[in-house]
Amino acid sequence: MAFKFTVEVPLFLAFFGFLLTDNLNTNLMIFRTCYVSLGLDKANCSLLGIVSNETTKELEKVVQPKADIILMTKTCIDSVFGALMCLFVGAWSDRFGRKPVIVINLIGQSVMMWVMTVFAALDNASPWYMLICSVPVILTGGGASFLTVLLAYVSDTSSAENRGLRMGIFEATMAAAVLLGNMSSSYLLKATNYEVVYLVATLSLFLALLYTIFWIPESLQSLETENKIRGFFQTRNITGMFSTTFRQRPGYDRAIILLLFQWSFLRYNWYSSATNILWITGGFLMVYIIHHRLKIQESPLVTLGFLSLTAAALIQELANVDWLIYLAAVVRFPSSCLTPMVRSMLSKLVDGNEAAKIFAVFSVTSNLLGLVGAPVYVNVYNATVKHNPSLFNFITVGADGFSTLCLFAAILLLRSTRVVSYSTLSENDPSSSTEIHE
């Protein structure tokens, strides 16, 4: 089967830029919280996340809860505004095209990274200013809208037969970007400084923008051309999106769609890199070999993925040495197929012109769950950091367990819904056939 890279290129470049700076953002926020907000010794603050000794361990207990509040606030703001924008973006792209959304979003991401470069250069700027740096991305759609439209593009340009593979390649592309971004982040910072790392990330996002403008064609054929700006703010974008998601469908398809919805700096970078190597390897094995080549359906692979996530979270809670954390990553290995398989199942349950609306609803809901989850995790961690800092993993165990139950229900409904093809004789078209759901 011939394969041509399209949105995978800007996806890789964008995620590489973000992951190059993701851990860096947290590290910089902790550093600034320590010596700017709390007024502690700058030399000691600079060792946080780099050196592990009694001084930094005690310092972390003071600084981490304060930094968590800023991170939680940023997550909540990004989630709320990202969800609001995604309410309109998905339906708008169904009418006016995928490419304009991707271009505008990449412009916002590039500007945001440039603003972060300026922030990093201002040595005494408060960590709270990092919230302002997110404004360009929020105003141009946010990460939820970006992923929603990219997924819709993949759905537009793939057939039902190879969609699982395309979703797997999509996921592997993200994982590869995460791996390279994480691996190179700490080394690039050590060799240069914060400003240079942010500049490299800005360049990566700008290249993604140029590639999208000049080399990615529009995936939709019939597009509306009038009232593009007014069309963005129409309430039918929201009503259409939710009515598409919740409308009555043949058999148990509606219920199945709704059930599928449930779902130190250097040392941490090494751990992240190791888990992403496993993620890429697992994605190739589970999606390409087992699903695409051996024709194993999505549902058993998704089941295995959820079970492995639950088990990994339990191991992380019980971990008291480094190797148990790595064991959890190995146990989580089968879950690398989760996202592409769930997206493949969803896309096969809806018409092509409904994909963006469905993905938008799921992105919005994920953002809102993040809005609820962020303060829960932060408050549990801050309350238990002195005696059991890994206790928050039980929240993950519960969430994954609930998702597994929802998945079992979806699989039962899928197996109860059989498509039966039969021929109906007609005077005008004796060869016509009809499909019904039982």
Residue pairs with C-beta under 8 A, 6 or more apart in sequence:
1 162
1 165
3 169
6 153
6 157
6 216
6 217
7 102
7 150
7 153
7 154
7 170
7 212
7 216
8 169
8 170
8 173
9 208
9 211
9 215
9 216
10 102
10 106
10 208
10 209
10 211
10 212
10 216
11 150
11 170
11 173
11 174
11 177
11 208
12 173
12 174
12 176
12 177
13 177
13 204
13 205
13 207
13 208
13 211
14 106
14 109
14 146
14 177
14 204
14 205
14 208
15 173
15 174
15 177
15 178
15 181
16 177
16 180
16 181
16 201
16 204
17 109
17 113
17 181
17 200
17 201
17 202
17 204
17 205
17 208
18 109
18 181
18 201
19 177
19 178
19 180
19 181
19 182
19 185
20 181
20 184
20 185
20 188
20 197
20 200
20 201
20 204
21 113
21 116
21 181
21 185
21 197
21 198
21 201
22 181
22 182
22 185
23 182
23 185
23 186
23 265
23 268
23 269
23 272
24 185
24 189
24 194
24 197
24 198
25 116
25 130
26 67
26 71
27 48
27 49
27 265
28 120
28 127
28 130
28 194
29 67
29 70
29 71
29 127
29 130
30 48
30 49
30 63
30 64
30 67
31 45
31 46
31 48
31 49
32 125
32 126
32 127
33 63
33 66
33 67
33 70
33 127
34 40
34 44
34 45
34 48
34 59
34 63
35 41
35 42
35 45
35 46
36 124
36 125
36 126
36 127
37 66
37 126
37 127
37 128
38 62
38 63
38 66
40 59
40 62
40 63
44 55
44 56
44 59
45 59
45 63
47 53
47 55
47 56
48 56
48 59
48 60
48 63
49 264
49 265
49 268
50 264
50 265
50 266
51 264
52 264
52 267
61 385
61 386
64 385
65 382
65 385
67 127
68 378
68 381
68 382
69 378
70 127
70 128
70 130
70 131
71 374
71 378
72 374
72 375
72 378
73 131
74 130
74 131
74 134
75 370
75 371
75 374
76 371
76 374
76 375
77 131
77 134
77 138
78 134
78 137
78 138
78 142
78 143
78 367
79 367
79 368
79 370
79 371
79 374
80 367
80 371
81 138
81 142
82 138
82 141
82 142
82 143
82 144
82 145
82 363
82 367
83 144
83 363
83 364
83 367
83 368
83 371
85 138
85 141
85 142
85 144
85 145
86 141
86 142
86 144
86 145
86 148
86 360
86 363
86 364
86 367
87 237
87 238
87 241
87 360
87 364
88 232
88 233
88 237
88 238
89 101
89 141
89 145
89 148
89 149
89 360
90 145
90 148
90 149
90 152
90 237
90 241
90 356
90 357
90 359
90 360
90 361
90 363
91 236
91 237
91 238
91 240
91 241
91 356
91 357
91 360
92 101
92 231
92 232
92 237
93 100
93 101
93 149
93 152
93 356
94 152
94 220
94 353
94 354
94 356
94 357
95 223
95 224
95 231
96 223
96 224
96 225
96 228
96 231
97 218
97 219
97 220
97 223
98 149
98 152
98 153
98 156
98 218
98 219
98 220
98 356
99 212
99 216
99 217
99 218
99 219
100 228
101 141
101 145
101 146
101 149
102 146
102 149
102 150
102 153
102 212
102 216
103 209
103 212
103 213
104 140
104 141
105 137
105 140
105 141
105 142
105 145
105 146
105 149
106 146
106 205
106 208
106 209
106 212
107 136
107 140
107 209
108 136
108 137
108 138
108 139
108 140
108 141
109 136
109 137
109 140
109 146
109 205
109 208
110 202
110 205
110 206
110 209
111 136
112 133
112 134
112 135
112 136
112 137
113 198
113 201
113 202
113 205
114 198
114 202
115 132
115 133
115 136
116 130
116 133
116 198
116 201
117 195
117 198
117 199
117 202
119 125
119 129
119 130
119 133
120 193
120 194
120 195
120 198
121 194
121 195
137 143
142 367
144 363
144 364
144 366
144 367
145 360
145 363
147 359
147 363
148 356
148 359
148 360
148 363
149 356
150 170
151 167
151 170
151 343
151 355
151 359
152 219
152 355
152 356
152 359
153 219
154 163
154 166
154 167
154 170
155 163
155 347
155 352
155 355
155 356
155 359
156 219
156 220
156 352
156 355
157 166
157 219
158 166
160 348
162 292
163 344
163 347
163 348
164 287
164 291
164 292
164 298
164 340
164 341
164 344
165 287
165 288
165 291
165 292
167 287
167 339
167 340
167 341
167 343
167 344
167 347
168 283
168 284
168 286
168 287
168 288
168 291
168 292
168 337
168 340
170 340
171 283
171 287
171 336
171 337
171 339
171 340
172 280
172 283
172 284
172 287
175 276
175 279
175 280
175 283
175 336
176 276
176 280
178 272
178 276
178 279
179 272
179 273
179 276
179 277
179 279
179 280
182 269
182 272
182 273
182 276
183 269
183 273
185 197
185 269
186 265
186 266
186 269
188 196
188 197
188 200
189 197
189 265
224 231
231 237
240 357
241 357
241 360
241 361
242 361
244 350
244 354
244 357
244 358
244 361
245 257
245 258
245 357
245 358
245 361
246 254
246 258
247 254
248 254
249 257
249 349
250 417
250 436
250 437
251 413
251 416
251 417
251 437
251 438
252 413
252 414
252 416
252 417
253 349
253 417
253 437
255 409
255 410
255 413
256 345
256 349
256 410
256 413
256 414
256 417
257 346
257 349
257 350
257 358
259 406
259 407
259 409
259 410
259 413
260 342
260 345
260 346
260 406
260 407
260 410
261 361
261 362
261 365
261 406
262 402
262 403
262 406
262 407
263 306
263 338
263 342
263 403
263 406
263 407
271 325
271 326
271 329
274 326
274 329
275 329
275 332
278 329
278 330
278 332
278 333
278 336
279 336
280 336
281 333
281 336
282 333
282 334
282 335
282 336
282 337
283 336
283 337
283 340
286 301
286 305
286 334
286 336
286 337
287 336
287 337
287 340
287 341
290 296
290 301
290 337
291 297
291 298
291 301
291 337
291 341
298 341
298 342
298 344
298 345
299 345
299 407
299 410
299 411
299 414
301 334
301 337
301 341
302 337
302 338
302 341
302 342
302 345
302 407
303 404
303 407
303 408
303 411
304 334
304 337
305 334
305 335
305 336
305 337
305 338
305 341
306 335
306 338
306 400
306 403
306 404
306 407
307 334
307 404
308 331
308 332
308 333
308 334
308 335
309 332
309 335
309 338
309 396
309 400
310 397
310 400
310 401
310 404
311 331
312 328
312 329
312 331
312 332
312 335
313 328
313 393
313 394
313 396
313 397
313 400
314 393
314 397
315 324
315 327
315 328
315 331
316 324
316 325
316 328
316 390
316 393
316 396
317 390
317 391
317 393
317 394
317 397
318 324
319 325
319 327
319 328
319 390
343 359
346 358
346 359
346 362
347 355
347 358
350 358
373 395
376 395
377 392
377 395
380 391
380 392
380 395
381 389
381 391
381 392
384 391
384 392
417 437
417 438
418 437
418 438
419 435
419 436
419 437
420 435
420 436
420 437
420 438
421 433
421 434
421 435
422 433
422 434
422 436
423 431
423 432
423 433
423 434
424 432
424 433
424 434
426 432
